[in-house]
Amino acid sequence: MTRAGSRSPLAPRRTLPATVVDDTVAAAAVLLDRWHPEDSSSGRSLFLDSNTPDEADAFLRATKDLHRAMLFYASGLTASDLHAGGHGLIQAQELLDTAMRRLQLELQILLSSLPNVLRFHRYHDDDDVVEEDDDRQGLKETSGHLRAVAEAMLAAGYGKECVSIFKARRRASVAAALQRLHGFSPSQQQATVQKLAWEQIDARMQSWLAGARAAFASVFAGERELCDRVFAGEHSSVGDAVFAAVAEDQATSILAFAEAAVARAKRAPERLFRVLDVHDALTETIVPAIVAAFGDKSEVTARAVTLAVTKVGDAARGMLASFEAAIEKEQAKATVAGGAVHPLTRYVMNYLVFLADYENALANIYSAEQFTDTTDIASGTGTVGSTSSDLSMTSTSSSSSSTQRTLSLWSNPIGWLVSVLMRKLDAKAGNYREAALSYLFLANNTHYVAKKVGAGTKLEAVLGEDWAEAQRAKARGYVDVYVRAAWGSKVLRGGAMDEAVLEAVAMQERWVAADEDMGEALRVVARAAVVPTYRMFYRRQGAAARLTPGDVIGMIDGLFGGRTTSHSSSSSDSCLVSI
């Protein structure tokens, strides 16, 4: 038993004289009076006012002193000194509450100054984020002040108020930054995507591509660093929660807009390139930046990976399947006049020229082992490429097995689409009544394809040099067969050659070459095949022949866009003499 009025042995002992604590509280009251949150000082800042460099430290010490004073007064309360001790506790509590309201004001002032400071993360067109020394120094100083305020409020039991102000101010700042970057609010636009025409969506997607890259590489990265700086050490979990509250739903809204836009692209092949742009933005910049800021296990990261791998991948594969189907369904009986390059050939090859720029994206999308985890997609190790040797599995003949089709499509989508085109051209060639025109059509179209896969082009890198050379050789072979079919046995084997030459020329006058190179190749081969034989005929017929070798040369030179040349009899005779 203890005597009445004596302290229980279990009660904490007072370690400081009451007068010292009282003096500390009184000194804090004087300082608080100069920086009361509701007087004329409210427009100034303890931390940003250069005229009061020491006041901030003194103020923060005062908050700690008041908190310790409260604990001191509370620990000394007994039945006999309840009245006196209770008064000290109440005074310290009231002063601490005033100090916290001042720090809440300081927190708002400091946070308002951050938009000019967070420029240190500046995103450039070359996809690099650079740091500027002045801006980084400004961030370091301001975040240091914020950390001091946050630690003081958290230590005094005012963490809820601190976090509430921080979240509200930073959410508004991040939302404004995203609005500037995109030119629209992703969260508001997401709901309207279904009502927009594709042209409107596409225009917004162009803004999204640049804005999303900058948002994740700059805005969210800067916000993550700010939270890490302000809520450091033992308060790191608070920083994680604050960052999630500020950034997660806003990051999700950016991804959701892309999801809705990709879904609207459906299976239209002409929209594929915008979808592949989204894939590249995600895999090259956005997902790695999300992993760095939000962590590889976060919901934002999971959603971004799903968007890149599943939703964009499915959409792209669906569009390429639609493109393949469009090639297959093009009317096989439709022919073009004169054996010219078919519009389908031009469209498909021009499409594939652009598609070759996305070779890496296609390799990812068609890889059987795409990104196995978020680490792969963040580091880029999930990329699976293809080589030109894969194209050896792609046939340009009219027959193919289902196994071959699957291998070709997944190992080299571009090569497979070319093979589909070539088979279609084979089918179209059979619709010409004249065998010669059929081979001219094949020569022109194969030449066009081979030229699109020219030396040094990305298509050549995708399809391979050997494949490109094989197509050039095939075009030359079609030219040889064409010449034999066009000039016929009467011209090339003697007989009534005058009439045969005139008939052959008349037949070919409206036929066309793919370009000047093909026209010259056709004329060269024709001259080499026809002129020597006609010279022998002319030598036998003499004056009875209606045409001279020079006439024949001139008529051949006038075919396929060439200029008709005039060769005199004397020049022809001299040619005969030289034989």
Secondary structure as UniProt FT lines:
FT   TURN            4..5
FT   TURN            9..10
FT   HELIX           18..34
FT   TURN            37..38
FT   HELIX           40..43
FT   TURN            46..48
FT   TURN            50..51
FT   TURN            53..54
FT   HELIX           55..75
FT   HELIX           82..112
FT   HELIX           114..116
FT   HELIX           118..120
FT   STRAND          122..123
FT   TURN            125..126
FT   STRAND          129..130
FT   HELIX           133..155
FT   TURN            156..157
FT   HELIX           159..182
FT   HELIX           186..189
FT   HELIX           190..195
FT   HELIX           198..214
FT   HELIX           215..219
FT   HELIX           220..230
FT   HELIX           233..235
FT   HELIX           236..265
FT   TURN            266..267
FT   HELIX           269..271
FT   HELIX           272..281
FT   HELIX           282..286
FT   HELIX           287..294
FT   TURN            296..297
FT   HELIX           299..306
FT   HELIX           307..311
FT   HELIX           312..329
FT   TURN            332..333
FT   HELIX           337..339
FT   HELIX           343..355
FT   HELIX           356..358
FT   HELIX           359..365
FT   HELIX           374..379
FT   TURN            380..382
FT   HELIX           388..393
FT   HELIX           402..411
FT   HELIX           413..429
FT   TURN            430..431
FT   HELIX           435..452
FT   TURN            455..456
FT   HELIX           458..463
FT   HELIX           465..492
FT   HELIX           497..508
FT   TURN            509..510
FT   HELIX           516..541
FT   HELIX           542..544
FT   HELIX           549..557
FT   TURN            560..561
FT   HELIX           569..578
//
